[in-house]
Amino acid sequence: MNTKLIISLAMSVSILTSSCTLNPGSKSETQKLSVATDSGNSLSNKPVPGESASINDIENIKINHQKQAKLIDATVILTVNGEPITIGQYREDFKLKQLQVQTQLLSNPLLINHLIDKAKKNNVTISSDEKKQLMDQAKIAQNAPGSFINKDTKNKAIDKDLFAKQILDTALAFKMACTDIEKNLLSELINRLLIIEASKKDGFEKNAYQDFVTFKHANDIKKMSNEHNLTENQFKQNFIDEEMIKQEVDKIAGSPTITDKEISDFYNSHHDEFKHGKRLKLKQIFILSPQTDGPGFKSVKSQLKEKFPKASAKELETKEAQFMNIQSQKASIILAQVIKGVSLDKINPKKEKDIFIETDEQNKGSQFIEIEAMPKEMSAELNKLKPNEYCPKVFRTGIGFQIVQVVAREDSGYLPLTEVKDYIKQVLKQQKAQNSVAQWLDNARKSAKIILSKDFSSIIESNLKTKNQVETMPKANEPMPINKPDSQTNQK
């Protein structure tokens, strides 16, 4: 896992979340939100409140998070076949989708490049204020006591300019993803209700409830509800709804088949997306000791707090230093063993969970890493090695101590089809499944009764009137316009 990516994503998300969201899932009585339409300053082509509207009309409504109108969670936006979509639901789903984007960006760096390209095409940029906040946040993280970023920057393990670029790139990718969420969420919520309605008719509600019962027995629902800022009943209903949607979508999508020709055609038509710079194929051993919390793992500090809840901050700091020292020694011992030629299957005889060894099965071409993306200290050391040699130095990273073997080298070029075949296959499967579901939804929408709430519509009109008044007012120090008589105009 790329440590710099984790850090840059965390910083980017912390800054941009406030501008991309409206505090979704909040249980407060009032929230800041405003609504506007995408085109013009008139509602003449918009759905009439209280009357059935087409999905095309509804999709023209845009919910803008950065204005200052107040709506409570219970405010109904519209109803679909009698089922309401509220502002509260909108907020919850927006927050959930943001969390999903964060996980996707961490697990799939190719997605960042895709979103950056999309941002350029759609004129989505990071504002000067956002850039300043991101860089200020980076400085705070760098100068924090005990920060390994500061340490790695000073000893040039991290290139400051490259790190700054990665923060801004990640921020732009996240902002583009948020823009897409804003654009599509209301329509998706309508789709959600239509699919849930069909799922109930197909009898999947009972299965979904049983899935929740099984899940509840294995997990702390109260804790998970609090983490998502939901009540336990809200969490339960969301879980059941998601299971119903999944089962119905699986039924609609079926099992798409992908041919080798389709994969090859996709690869050839998207060739530029698979460029890479000079890179090394690595095999790695990690002695885990994370310094920050991340998806699926907790930092050493967080683990110690849970294990010793009554310990003081100083005691925890001492315990953390002792643990790090043990892990460092463990890494040095393992490095000495592999350099001597001890086989990897004998490195961890006690099956300790904090030792992770990449095997050949796990490393089928997936660990080629671009040299430019590596910390400078690491790339400098690895460039000295021949294929199949272990680096004689243990690297300290954000997730632990790292032992590295160079397996192969490669010049700049394009990722081979064999390396991205599984990725392309998954993309094509998703596309076919999405097409099947889209066709089903298109038919379902034609017969759906979608009604815009009168309360929500009145807020739209109120905001548009205010906007029109502001736009027609003269600017400061600008003279009031004078209407000339027609005769004077004609003379001209």
PyMOL commands that set and color helices and strands:
alter all, ss='L'
color gray80, all
select helices_A, chain A and resi 3-20+55-58+87-107+109-121+128-143+148-154+160-201+204-218+221-227+232-253+260-269+271-274+300-307+313-340+344-346+371-373+376-382+417-447+454-472+486-491
alter helices_A, ss='H'
color red, helices_A
select strands_A, chain A and resi 31-32+34-37+52-53+61-64+70-71+76-80+83-86+275-276+279-288+355-357+368-370+389-390+395-397+400-410+413-414+450-452
alter strands_A, ss='S'
color yellow, strands_A
deselect
rebuild
show_as cartoon
